[in-house]
Amino acid sequence: MATKKIAHVLSDEEQIEAIAKRIKRAQGQLGAVARMLEEGRNCEEIVTQMSAVSKAVNTAAFTLISASLKECIVEDKNNSEAVTAQLQKLFLSLA
């Protein structure tokens, strides 16, 4: 017997826009890393830029999860406990 997967889709347009903006910024930073490698830039500069990419992506992920968790708690849906448990697992996957 297959179990139904619990999922939440973020509906807060302001949060979605902020997350998308951060991801696009990280995408640009990642492109800069590729260019830096091709240009033969020094390792310290490249690693610094890679660290910025990593932080931007992680911040976007944490923002997505926390905003989703907030919606689940505020909306008090019937399956909010299951969704909350799923979101907590997502938090831990980033740790």
URSULPE-V204385 format. One record per residue. N is the residue number from 0. RES is the residue in one small letter. SS is DSSP state (h for helix, s for strand, l for the rest). PHI is phi in whole degrees, 0 to 359 (* if undefined). OMEGA is omega in whole degrees, 0 to 359 (none if undefined). Layout:
BEGIN
n,res,ss,phi,omega
N,RES,SS,PHI,OMEGA
N,RES,SS,PHI,OMEGA
END
This chain:
BEGIN
n,res,ss,phi,omega
0,m,l,*,181
1,a,l,279,177
2,t,l,265,179
3,k,l,283,180
4,k,l,281,178
5,i,l,277,180
6,a,l,218,176
7,h,l,230,176
8,v,l,248,181
9,l,l,297,181
10,s,l,247,181
11,d,l,287,185
12,e,h,300,179
13,e,h,296,179
14,q,h,293,179
15,i,h,300,180
16,e,h,296,180
17,a,h,296,180
18,i,h,293,179
19,a,h,299,179
20,k,h,298,180
21,r,h,295,179
22,i,h,294,178
23,k,h,296,177
24,r,h,296,179
25,a,h,297,178
26,q,h,298,178
27,g,h,295,178
28,q,h,295,179
29,l,h,293,175
30,g,h,298,178
31,a,h,295,177
32,v,h,299,179
33,a,h,300,179
34,r,h,296,179
35,m,h,299,177
36,l,h,298,181
37,e,h,296,181
38,e,h,277,180
39,g,l,75,180
40,r,l,292,184
41,n,l,286,185
42,c,h,300,182
43,e,h,299,179
44,e,h,297,182
45,i,h,293,181
46,v,h,295,177
47,t,h,300,179
48,q,h,292,178
49,m,h,295,177
50,s,h,297,178
51,a,h,296,178
52,v,h,298,181
53,s,h,301,180
54,k,h,296,180
55,a,h,297,180
56,v,h,293,179
57,n,h,296,179
58,t,h,297,177
59,a,h,298,180
60,a,h,295,179
61,f,h,297,178
62,t,h,296,178
63,l,h,299,182
64,i,h,294,182
65,s,h,293,178
66,a,h,294,178
67,s,h,294,179
68,l,h,298,179
69,k,h,300,179
70,e,h,300,181
71,c,h,295,180
72,i,h,289,182
73,v,h,293,182
74,e,h,285,179
75,d,l,49,178
76,k,l,289,179
77,n,l,300,183
78,n,l,260,185
79,s,h,299,179
80,e,h,295,179
81,a,h,293,179
82,v,h,294,178
83,t,h,300,178
84,a,h,299,179
85,q,h,296,180
86,l,h,293,176
87,q,h,296,176
88,k,h,298,178
89,l,h,296,176
90,f,h,304,182
91,l,h,295,180
92,s,h,292,178
93,l,h,270,184
94,a,l,285,none
END
